[in-house]
Amino acid sequence: MLYYKEYRLAKSDEWVVFVHGAGGSSSVWYKQVKEFKKHFNVLLIDLRGHGKSRNPIVLNKKYSFDNVSRDIIEVLDHKNIKKAHFVGISLGTILIRNIGEIDPSRVQSMVLGGAVIRLNTRVKTLISLGNLTKKIIPYMWLYKFFAWCLMPKKRHHESRILFVNQAKKLCQKEFIKWFKLTNDVAPLLVHFEENKVDIPTLYVMGQEDYMFLYGAQQMVKNSEQAQLEVIKDSGHVCNVEKPEEFNDVSIDFLKGICNQRAVMSS
């Protein structure tokens, strides 16, 4: 099973599950935990091969979006969490959306930061380049290059350093396994767009997230269940660059969902 860490709030039965992106770990949420645990039970998960999730049984399973998503569901089952709010960043948003597809009863709401919704030409080019070179050049060269492309500005420096330092803990073999999943991203995103789920969703995007902001804007136009918050002077990893704004809009959204449920059940 995956490594996880939990923070319990005695007066609440509401759970928030945090899902990080590729190359990261649950430590990327260090600017969120303090505020979120004031209002919710919090569950932090390290995806397979990341952080402290090094169980050989998990690592030897086939790598697919469904299997990696079911890794997360397995932790929920272990903790007897029937339903939760999910907060994700970058690739973690794809996994959350996929859980909403394969087991929608578990997903109360979704907060998708730096959401990967559509692949523009630049992203497709980067993926193709990575697939051509992933077995030839050291994976950290690739990762640093991708980090710079996604987070090019000076004020994105902290996010770049954080994600590069986390990625150093992956081995080349593990990086290649995860990178192979990029071949499945495009068709999966098309499937998501054609098959919308009835789950309240908040997209939190950096104003300078040049790769993915447009996709979120278009998605919200076509969905009654979706909202969009754009954070100024922030790039792809908006939870790190603008934590106060990210926390405020996310917690307000989640508390609103909880209040709606309370009213409906009363």
NORQUI-V934393 format. One line per field, one symbol per residue. ss: DSSP state (H for helix, E for strand, - for the rest). psi: psi as a letter, one per 20 degrees, with the letter a starting at -180 (. if undefined). burial: b if it has 9 or more other C-alpha atoms within 8 Angstrom, else e. Layout:
ss: ???
psi: ???
burial: ???
//
This chain:
ss: ---EEEE-------EEEEE------HHHH---HHHH----EEEEE----------HHHH-----HHHHHHHHHHHHHH-----EEEEEE-HHHHHHHHHHHH-HHHEEEEEEE-------HHHHHHHHHHHHH-----HHHHHHHHHHHH---HHHHHHHHHHHHHH----HHHHHHHHH-HHHHHHHHHHHHH-----EEEEEEE------HHHHHHHHH----EEEEEE------HHHH-HHHHHHHHHHHHHHHHHHHHHHH-
psi: qqqrpqoqohjqjppppporapibriiijhjhggghihhrppopppqpiqcjnjohgghiqqorhgghghgghhggghjkohqrqpprpchhhggghhhhghmhiiogrpooplpogqorhgghgggggghhihigqphhggghggghhhmirhijgggggghghghhiqrgggggghhhhhhigghghggghimqqmpppppoqqhkmhhiggggghghhjphiqqppppqkqbgmhhghmhggggghggggghggghgggghi.
burial: bbbbeeeebeeeeebbbbbbbebbbbebbebbbeebbeebbbbbbbbbbbbebbbeebbeeebebebbbbbbbbbbbeeebebbbbbbbbbbbbbbbbbbeeebebbbbbbbbbbbbbbeeebbebbeebbeebeeebbbebbbebbbebbeeeebbbbbebbbebbeebeeebbbbbbbbbeeebeebbebeeeeeebbbbbbbbbbbbbbbebbbebbeeeeebebbebeebbbbbbbbbbeebbebbbebbeebeeeeeeeee
//
